[in-house]
Amino acid sequence: MKTVKTLLLAVAASCALYTAVNPTFAQTWTQQTNAPNLSSVASSADGAKLVAVGSGIYTSTNSGVSWTQAAGVPQNAWRAVASSADGTGLMAVAYPLSEFPFYISTNSGVTWNAITNTPWPTYEEGWTAVASSADGTTLAAASEFTGLIYTSTNSGVTWITNNVQGSWWSAIACSADGTKLVAVQSSIGIYGGIYTSTNSGANWTSNDVPNLNWVAVASSADGTKLIAAAQYGGSSGGCIYTSTNSGASWTSNNVASQIWTSVACSADGTKLVAVVGGFYGGSIYTSADSGADWTSNDVPNLEWTGVASSADGNELVALALGQVYTFQSTPTPWLNLELSGGSLTLSWIVPSANFGLQQNSDLSTTNWMDVTNTPMLNLTNLQNQVMLLQSNSQNFYRLKNP
């Protein structure tokens, strides 16, 4: 018999009762065989579709179990990738000496097209980072050498240079709606900072953080919770900082000093993952409470280079030199309730497994029925939403994994 994990939500005329099970963050990772040599990875909201780069561009439709190399794409020194929430809109950026360092796909990587109308000098820029909004319309790219940040609000058709002071940008992330951006700086010998924008890059604010060699950053769907990692801090390894107010203030996390290389987080910012690289390698660290506590996972000591997370944080993929490791745990999505006028909206973060919404008017029976309304994806918070007409009768709702 298959165990069904559910969350019940009871709805009366004007009140609600709900319970939930706190999920545990398991530590069982699986090595995928015959994996290509990859360095950076991005994930769709459900964790099924992945895009990654190494010597080429690769995609996966089964959460990293197998990979397909993109045809017709040059062997550039690819550095970073980004994905829309549904995994159809993809973007990859390359390092210098690439004739066309920006490539975009609008069909989940089946075909790729170079962006040829870019205003920047392609041979002079070391493009190191790229980010995408949930719908793929807002894109942001950052470079190392001249410190440029460019943004597009029409899926890469046109681009503008952002008004931001800085150089050696190493990572960039954005909220699901593309309005809130965060970018971090790294430099050998000259440490950088963290900058945030609340208007899609039109204006930027330097955040009050230590001058460190910041190399990685990730954002929750609403852009309020941020995680940033520094590769070096003083004479030893780096550190991890988190923010719960869109970068207005930052807190140093209780985690060992390491040479951090990449970070990722769930849509609500509660589940975090960070990987350690460097010459001596390291481990994969996870947190289930927004960085308050961290766990070192049971994985080989490798030079980890990239990590990505599904929206619910239950499906992860981590890259090392020539190796791909994946992690999966059973989602326990939380049902949210909102009453507005005569409508009842039920919502839950896009799960990394198939869940269906059911209702029952009496918990003493087993007469659960599927709610036939098709869930709509809210691209501002990466939550599935179902809107129902409010009635005077009592109903209970649950999410069921078939």
C-alpha positions in Angstrom: 0.0 0.0 0.0 1.3 3.4 -1.0 1.6 5.9 1.9 -0.2 9.1 1.1 1.1 12.3 2.7 -1.6 15.0 2.9 -2.4 18.3 4.5 -5.9 19.0 5.6 -7.6 22.3 5.4 -11.1 22.7 6.8 -13.1 25.6 5.5 -16.4 26.9 7.0 -18.2 30.1 6.1 -15.5 32.4 7.6 -12.9 30.4 9.5 -10.3 27.8 8.7 -8.4 25.0 10.6 -5.3 23.6 9.1 -2.5 21.2 10.1 0.8 20.3 8.5 3.7 18.0 9.0 7.1 19.6 9.2 9.3 18.0 6.5 12.7 16.6 7.3 15.7 17.3 5.1 17.1 13.9 4.2 20.8 13.4 3.3 20.8 10.7 0.8 22.3 11.8 -2.5 22.5 9.7 -5.7 25.4 9.7 -8.1 24.2 9.8 -11.7 26.3 7.6 -14.1 27.6 8.8 -17.5 27.2 12.4 -16.5 28.9 15.1 -18.7 31.5 17.5 -17.2 29.3 20.4 -16.0 30.0 23.5 -13.9 26.8 25.5 -13.6 23.1 24.4 -13.4 19.6 25.8 -13.2 16.3 24.1 -12.6 12.6 24.5 -13.4 10.2 25.0 -10.6 9.3 21.3 -10.4 12.9 20.2 -10.6 12.3 17.9 -13.6 13.9 20.1 -16.3 17.5 21.1 -15.8 19.9 23.1 -17.9 23.7 23.1 -17.4 26.9 24.2 -19.0 30.4 22.9 -19.3 32.2 22.8 -22.6 28.7 22.7 -24.2 25.1 23.3 -23.2 23.2 20.3 -21.8 19.6 19.8 -20.8 17.8 17.1 -18.7 14.1 16.3 -18.5 14.3 13.7 -15.8 15.9 15.6 -12.9 19.5 15.0 -14.0 19.4 11.2 -14.6 20.3 11.6 -18.2 21.5 14.6 -20.3 21.3 15.8 -23.9 23.9 18.0 -25.4 22.5 21.0 -27.5 23.3 20.7 -31.2 24.5 23.7 -33.2 26.0 25.5 -30.2 29.7 26.5 -30.2 32.1 25.0 -27.7 32.4 28.3 -25.8 33.8 28.6 -22.3 30.2 28.6 -20.9 30.0 30.0 -17.4 26.3 30.3 -16.2 22.7 29.4 -17.1 19.2 30.5 -16.1 15.8 28.9 -16.5 12.2 30.0 -16.4 9.8 28.4 -14.0 8.4 25.9 -16.6 11.8 25.2 -18.0 11.0 26.4 -21.5 12.9 29.7 -21.5 16.6 29.2 -21.0 19.7 31.3 -21.3 23.4 30.6 -21.2 26.4 33.0 -21.1 30.0 32.4 -22.0 33.5 33.8 -21.1 35.6 36.0 -23.3 36.8 35.2 -26.8 33.3 34.1 -27.8 31.8 35.6 -30.9 28.4 35.4 -29.5 28.5 34.8 -25.7 24.7 34.9 -25.2 22.5 32.0 -26.3 18.7 31.7 -25.7 16.3 28.8 -26.0 12.5 29.2 -26.0 11.7 25.5 -26.3 13.4 23.8 -23.3 16.7 23.6 -25.1 15.6 21.8 -28.3 17.0 24.7 -30.3 19.3 27.6 -29.3 19.8 31.0 -30.9 22.7 33.5 -30.4 21.8 37.0 -29.4 23.5 39.0 -32.1 22.1 42.5 -31.5 23.9 43.0 -28.2 25.3 46.5 -27.5 28.3 45.3 -25.5 31.8 44.4 -26.9 31.6 40.6 -27.0 35.4 40.0 -27.0 36.1 42.1 -24.0 33.5 40.9 -21.5 33.9 38.0 -19.1 30.2 37.1 -18.6 29.9 35.1 -15.4 26.3 35.3 -14.3 22.7 35.3 -15.6 19.3 35.3 -14.0 15.7 34.9 -15.2 12.3 35.8 -14.0 9.7 33.0 -13.6 8.1 33.8 -17.0 11.4 34.3 -18.7 10.7 37.8 -19.9 13.1 39.6 -17.5 16.7 38.6 -17.8 19.9 39.9 -16.1 23.5 39.3 -17.0 26.7 40.4 -15.2 30.4 40.4 -16.2 33.8 40.4 -14.6 36.2 42.7 -16.4 34.4 46.0 -16.9 31.8 45.3 -14.3 28.7 45.6 -16.5 25.2 44.5 -15.6 22.7 44.3 -18.4 18.9 43.7 -18.1 16.2 42.8 -20.6 12.4 43.0 -20.0 11.4 41.3 -23.3 13.2 37.9 -23.2 16.4 39.2 -24.6 15.1 41.1 -27.6 16.6 44.4 -26.3 19.0 45.2 -23.5 19.9 48.2 -21.4 23.1 48.9 -19.3 22.3 49.1 -15.6 23.4 52.1 -13.5 25.5 50.3 -11.0 29.0 51.0 -9.7 31.2 48.0 -9.4 33.3 45.3 -11.1 34.0 41.6 -11.0 30.4 40.5 -10.7 30.3 36.8 -9.9 26.6 36.0 -9.4 23.2 37.5 -9.9 19.7 36.4 -8.9 16.2 37.8 -9.2 12.7 37.4 -7.8 10.1 35.5 -9.7 8.5 38.6 -11.1 11.9 40.0 -12.1 11.6 43.3 -10.1 14.0 42.5 -7.3 17.6 41.8 -8.3 20.7 40.9 -6.2 24.3 40.8 -7.4 27.5 40.0 -5.7 31.1 40.9 -6.4 34.3 38.9 -6.2 37.9 39.8 -6.9 41.3 38.4 -6.1 42.9 40.8 -3.5 40.1 43.4 -3.8 37.0 42.1 -2.0 33.6 43.1 -3.2 30.1 43.7 -1.9 26.4 42.9 -2.4 24.1 45.2 -4.4 20.3 45.0 -4.7 17.7 46.6 -6.9 13.9 46.8 -6.5 13.1 48.1 -9.9 14.5 45.5 -12.3 18.0 47.1 -12.3 17.1 50.7 -13.0 18.7 51.6 -9.6 21.0 49.8 -7.3 21.8 50.0 -3.5 25.0 48.8 -1.9 24.2 46.6 1.0 25.8 46.8 4.4 28.0 43.6 4.4 31.7 42.9 5.0 34.0 43.3 2.0 34.5 39.7 1.1 35.1 37.6 -2.0 31.4 37.0 -2.7 30.9 34.3 -5.3 27.3 33.1 -5.1 23.8 34.4 -4.4 20.2 33.1 -4.5 16.7 34.6 -3.9 13.3 33.4 -2.8 10.5 33.8 -5.2 9.3 37.1 -3.7 12.8 38.5 -3.4 12.7 39.0 0.4 14.9 36.1 1.5 18.4 36.1 0.1 21.5 33.9 0.6 25.0 34.9 -0.4 28.3 33.0 0.0 31.8 34.3 0.1 34.7 32.1 -1.0 37.4 33.6 1.2 37.0 35.6 4.3 40.3 36.8 5.9 43.0 34.1 6.2 40.8 31.0 5.9 37.6 30.0 4.1 34.5 31.9 3.3 31.1 32.4 5.0 27.4 32.4 4.3 25.1 35.4 5.0 21.3 35.5 4.7 18.8 38.3 4.6 15.1 38.3 5.3 14.3 41.8 4.1 15.5 42.0 0.5 19.1 42.9 1.6 18.3 45.8 4.0 20.2 43.8 6.6 22.3 40.6 6.6 23.1 38.0 9.2 26.1 35.7 9.2 25.0 32.1 9.4 26.2 29.5 11.9 28.1 27.4 9.4 31.7 26.3 9.2 34.2 28.5 7.2 34.5 26.9 3.8 35.5 27.7 0.2 31.8 28.1 -0.9 31.2 28.0 -4.7 27.4 27.9 -5.2 24.1 28.3 -3.4 20.4 27.8 -4.1 17.1 28.0 -2.2 13.5 27.0 -2.3 10.8 29.5 -3.4 9.9 30.4 0.1 13.5 30.7 1.2 13.3 28.2 4.0 15.3 25.4 2.4 18.9 26.3 1.5 21.7 24.4 -0.1 25.4 25.3 -0.5 28.3 23.5 -2.0 32.1 23.6 -1.2 34.8 23.6 -3.9 38.4 24.5 -4.1 41.5 22.5 -4.5 40.8 20.2 -1.5 37.1 19.9 -2.3 34.3 19.7 0.3 30.8 18.7 1.0 27.2 19.7 0.3 25.4 21.6 3.2 21.7 22.0 3.6 19.4 24.0 5.9 15.7 23.6 6.5 15.2 26.7 8.6 16.5 29.6 6.4 20.1 29.1 7.5 19.7 29.0 11.3 21.0 25.4 11.3 23.1 23.5 8.7 23.8 19.9 8.0 26.8 18.4 6.2 25.5 15.8 3.8 26.8 12.3 3.2 28.6 12.8 -0.1 32.1 12.3 -1.3 34.7 15.0 -0.8 34.7 16.6 -4.3 35.3 20.0 -5.9 31.6 21.0 -6.1 31.0 23.8 -8.6 27.2 24.3 -8.9 23.9 23.5 -7.3 20.2 24.1 -8.1 16.9 23.5 -6.3 13.3 22.9 -7.2 10.7 25.4 -5.9 9.8 23.2 -2.9 13.4 22.4 -2.1 12.8 18.7 -2.2 14.7 18.1 -5.4 18.3 19.2 -5.7 21.1 18.7 -8.2 24.8 19.3 -7.4 27.8 19.3 -9.8 31.4 18.4 -9.3 34.1 17.9 -11.9 32.7 15.2 -14.2 30.1 14.1 -11.7 26.4 14.9 -11.1 24.6 14.1 -7.8 20.9 14.4 -7.2 18.7 14.4 -4.1 15.0 13.7 -3.8 12.7 13.6 -0.8 8.9 13.3 -0.6 7.3 16.8 -0.7 4.8 17.8 2.0 3.2 20.9 0.5 1.5 23.4 2.7 -2.0 24.5 1.7 -2.6 28.2 2.0 -6.1 29.8 2.3 -7.2 33.2 1.3 -10.8 34.5 1.5 -11.6 37.5 -0.7 -15.1 38.6 -1.3 -17.0 35.6 -2.4 -14.0 33.6 -3.5 -11.8 31.1 -1.7 -8.2 30.7 -3.1 -6.2 27.6 -2.2 -2.5 27.7 -3.0 0.7 25.7 -2.6 4.3 25.9 -3.8 4.9 24.1 -7.0 5.8 20.6 -5.8 8.5 18.3 -7.2 6.0 15.5 -7.3 2.5 15.2 -8.7 -0.2 16.3 -6.2 -3.9 16.8 -6.8 -6.3 18.9 -4.8 -9.3 17.0 -3.2 -12.2 17.9 -1.0 -14.5 16.2 1.4 -17.5 17.6 3.4 -17.2 15.0 6.2 -14.0 13.6 7.6 -15.8 10.7 9.1 -16.1 9.3 5.5 -13.6 8.5 2.8 -15.6 10.3 0.2 -12.7 12.4 -1.1 -13.3 13.9 -4.5 -10.9 15.5 -6.9 -11.3 19.3 -7.3 -11.6 19.6 -11.1 -10.5 23.3 -11.3 -7.2 23.4 -13.1 -4.5 25.0 -10.9 -3.0 28.2 -12.3 0.7 29.0 -11.7 1.2 32.3 -9.9 4.5 33.5 -11.4 5.1 36.0 -8.6 5.5 33.4 -5.9 5.8 30.1 -7.8 2.6 28.7 -6.2 -0.2 26.8 -7.8 -3.6 28.4 -7.2 -7.2 27.2 -7.3 -10.0 29.6 -6.9 -13.4 28.4 -5.7 -16.7 30.1 -4.9 -17.2 30.4 -1.2 -20.3 28.6 0.1 -22.0 28.3 3.5 -21.3 24.5 3.7 -18.2 23.1 5.4 -15.5 21.5 3.2 -12.1 19.9 4.0 -9.3 20.1 1.5 -6.1 18.1 1.1 -3.3 17.6 -1.4 -2.9 13.9 -2.4 0.1 12.3 -4.1 -1.4 9.5 -6.4 
